[in-house]
């Protein structure tokens, strides 16, 4: 799925009373309606929006409490007249520079669907804008009922995960190239960052895998029989996302092990060279120590003897150097 453009939300202007502008606490609630079906979108609800929701919809107090908490695990609660669904999707938080979970609360009834994202969710915004801007899109989505509209919202939200996963895969490919191009020390931080992204992504997706079967079971109340297969597609998308995350997890762990092996190999090479140099200099140091003793030695006081000893040391150095290179130690 291509990257979705960032929509420009046009908030519905609250009604003016006696020519005066509405108070700043006026609830920001967006609505699109067609054929008796309403889609209400309340983005990042505050106190005014939550009060509006409680005033206009007689939901269970626990459902209202879950909406206010903004820290719910994915779940599906089935009530007599509606469903309450909590889903989490990954979003990139620019302030902290990493993936965080965006919570999407959804109420589904026979003639309404309410979406309440706690942070801007681009696929939800984009689909809502399309419905508001095009009567043809509204007819296409709303005419099949609340269940089909729910399917499109959830399906677009899952599809929006794939561009993030592809970007993560490109990062892993770049890291693999850097590891074998001699930049092992520089990519340690890159590996750590990608590994953290994969961990955060898995923490978001894992709890939802047990929720989607419940959603498949309960959605039949608002979905006609010929559309039942659509929700199977959502579960397939979720499983594909999880399979990709499992694959990326194995890849990043393999890259981390490979990078550590490359670094260890380079350290071993350095130690081998240093050890060889020490071994070459050791006999030279031994010879110099003997002729440097404060006792009588052969050639003492003879200038020619000095050059003989120096030449012997140089010959010994060259011979050991050639021997070490022949054995592959240097």
Secondary structure, 3 states (H helix, E strand, C coil): CCCCCCCCCCCCCCCCECCECCCCCCCCCEEEEECCEEEEECCCCCHHHHHHHHHHCCCCHHHHHHHHHCCCCCEEEECCCEEEEEEEEEEEECCCCEEEEEEEEEEEECCEEEEEECCCCHHHHHHHHHHHHCHHHHHHHHCCCHHHHHHHHHHHHHHHHHHHHHHHHHHHHHHHHHHCCCCCCCHHHHHHHHHHHHHHHHHHHHCCHHHHHHHHHHHHHHCCHHHCHHHHHHHHHHHHHHHHHHHHHHHHHHHHHHHHHHHHHHHHHHHHHHHHHHHHHHHHHHHHHHHCCCCCCCCCCCHHHHHHHHHHHHHHHHHHHHHHHHCCCC
